[in-house]
Amino acid sequence: MTIVSDREAVQQQYADSKNLSVRAALHQKYSTNPVSFPAWLFEHYHFISGSRILELGCGTGDFWTERIDRLPENTELILSDYSEGMLMKVRENFSNRKNITIRQIDIQDIPFADGTFDFVIANHMLYHVPDLSKGLSEVSRVLKPGGTFYASTLSDGGMRLYLHDALYQFNPGLDAFRPGVYSFTLENGEAILKSCFPHVDSYRQHDSLKITQTQDLIDWLKSTVSFASYAKESVAGLYDFFENIRREKGYIEIPKLTGMFICVK
């Protein structure tokens, strides 16, 4: 188990929506791809009328703010998260929607009968699951035969690799974002999912960040579970380090690689 799948560390990280909101804001402000990652994800969803959908680890639920009305008729959506703090924001936004149910759920123990759902979604959360095999077994169990599981995740390359190399250059004692820490990535996800699903397809989206305000990147770093454990003295001067990079081009350019798996039971 690593810090990103340690339940206590993850609970602290997601006790409320603050850290997640900081990270989302960086991507919304500086991503260069004209198609946002949430929009790209939704393009790959193929829901049908009358279906039941379960999202695990929905976070703030902001993904659905502009998309809930685009669901097919008679669709039931259950938004769930392990963090009750996250669900407070979800309830503020969606409690008045008749086709949405909001539940606190642990993916390792999903409280629904076998074959309940046509679709299950887990976006950027599987690497936080302490017992991933059990979690995926539960997803498969609650899916109907022929049902679809959509799972997005990050890459060990892209932004993580850039930040790992930059932080190591700044201070070799900083090993945040090193490859192999996350249990579920674009690189190993297909093999892991094939243990539960006979058919798995993968899709990737390439993007980048061009950050013009260094403090936004520092705030993003401070919001991550990988960075939270470092003492202040070990990261003193980090702003100046990245600010020097920004001055060279007028921005800090960071590659991004994210994607998703579409699994059919």
N, C-alpha and C positions, 0 to 999 in steps of 0.2 A: 504494500500500500504506500502511496506517495501522498504529499500534502494536498494534491488536487482531488484525491478520492478519500481523504480522511474526513469522516463525518463531522467531527467537531469543528475542524477548520472550515469546511464548506458551510456548516450552519452559521458560523460567525460571518463568513463572507456574504451570505445571502439572508442575513437576519432581517434586512429590509431591502428596498429597491435602489438605494443610493449608489452602491458600487456598480451595479449593472447599468444604471442610467448613465453614469460617467463613461463607461466603455462604449455604450451605444452611441453617445453623443459624438465621440471622436470619429467614428465611422460615418455617421450621418454628415458631419461637417467637412471631412477631408477625403472621402473615397473618390477616386477618379472615374470608376466605371459608371456610365450613365444609368445602368440598371442596378439598383440597390440589391444587396443580398436578400432581404426579405421579399422583394418583388420577384427576384429570380427563383426563390424557393416556391413561392405561390404558383408560379408558372408551371412548376413540375408536379403540383398536386392535381389529381384527377378524381375529384369527389363526384358522387352521383346522388341524385334526388332520393330522399328518404334514408340516407345513411346515418350511422352513428360514428362519431369521431371522438377519440380520446387524445388530448395532448398532455404529455407528461413533461414536467419541468417547464411550464409555460412562462415562468418569470413574471414580469409585470403584465403580460398579455397584450402589450402594445402592438405586437405583430398584427393583431386582428382589428385594430381600431379602424383602419381604412379598408378592411377586407371582409368583415363579417357579413356585410350585405351582398357580397359576391358568392356566398355559399349557395348551393342548389336548394330548391324548395324542400321543406320538411326535413332539413338536416338538423340533427341534434349534436351539439358540440359540448364536450366536457373539458373544461380548462382546469388543470391540476398542477400542483407544485408541492414539493416536500416542505417548503418554507411557508409558514403561516404569515410571516411578514410580507412576503411577495404577494400573497393572495389578498391582502388588504387593498393593494392597488388594483388588483383584478376586480374585486367586488365594487370598488368605486366606479369602475368603467363599465361593467357588464352585468351587474346584479339585476338590472331592469329588463334584460333580454330574456324572453320566454324560451328561446331555443338553446340557451347556454346554462349549464350547471357548473358550479365552482366547487372543487373538492380538494382537500389536502390528501395527497396520495404518495406513498413510497413505491417506486417502480419495482422494488424487490418483493412487494406484497400488495398487488393490485386487488382492491376489494370488489371485483366483479366476477360473474360466472364465466365459465369457458364459452368462447365463441360469441361474446357480446358485441364486438365492434367490427365495423367494416374497415376502419382506418385507425391507425395509432401513429402519433407524431412524437418524436423526441429530438429537439433541436439543441445542439451544443450542450448536452448535459450527460451523455453516457459516460464520459470520462470522469465524472464525479461519483459514479455508482460504486460503492465498496465491493459488492459481489455482482459483477457485470453479467456473469453467466446466469445467475438467478434472475436478474432483472430482465434479460432477454428471453429467458424461458417463460416468465410471466407475460411479457408482451405477446409472445406466440400463443400462449394459452388463451388470452382474452380475445384474440383475433378470430374471426370467422374463417373457415376454409376458403382460400382464395383471397383473403383480406390482405391489405397492404400496410407495411410499416415504412414510414418516412423518417430517416435519421440523418441529421446534418452534423458536421463536425469540422474541426480545423486540421491543418497540416502541420507536421513537424518541420516543414520548410516555411517559406513565406515570411510572415510577420514574426513568428516565433524564432525562426533561425536568425533573422536580422537582429532582433533584440538580444538574443543570446550572445551573438558575436560582439555586438556593440557594448553590452554590459561587461563582457569579459575583457574587452579592450580597456574599458574604464577602470575596472577593478577585477583582477583574476579570481578574487574570492567570491564573486557573484555568479552563481550558476543557475539563476532563474531562466526558465524557458528552454532549458537544455533538451535536446531530442531524447525521446524515450520515457519522459516523465508521465505523459498522458497515456492512459491505457487504451484509448479509442481514438484513432486518427484516420485521416484519409489513407495513410499508408498501410495500416493493419486492419482497418475496419471490415473490409470485404471478407477476409478469412474468418474473422470473429463472427460475423453475422451468418455465414454459411453453416455454422454449427447448429443454427435454429431455423434457417429459412432456405428452402431449396433453390430459390431464384433471387439473385442479388445483382442489381445494376448500380454503377457508380457514375456520378456526374461532378464536374469541377467548375468553379468559377474563379477566374484570375482577375485581380484588381490591384490597386495600390493606394497608398495614402500619400498626400503631399501636405505636410503639416507646416503651417506658417506661424503658429504660436506655440513655442516650445513648452510653455506651462501646461498646455492641453495634453501633451504626451506624458509629462511628469505626473499629472493627475491620473491619467489612464494607468500608468505603471503602479501607482500607489493603490489603485482600486483592485488590483489583481491578487488572487490568493497566493500566487507564486512569489510575489514581491513583498507581501505584508509582513513576513517574519524578519526582514532585515533591520538591523539597528540603524538609527539615523546617521551615526558616524560613518557607516560603511557606504552610504550613498550621498554623503555630503559632497557637493560639487557636481552632482549629476546634471543639474540644470545647465551649468556652464558648459559641460561636455557636449550636450546635445545642441545648445545654443550656438556653439562654434560650428557644428555641422550645418545648422540652419543658415548661418550667415554666408556660407560658401555659395549656395544656390538660391537662397531666399526661402527655402523650405527644406524639411526633412522628408526624404522620399523612402517609403517603406513598402516592399512588395507584400501582397496578400494572396493567399491561396486557401479557399474554403470550398466545401462541397457537400454532397449528400449521397445517401444510399437509398435506393428504392427496393424493398424486399417484399416478395409475395409468398404468402404461406401456402 
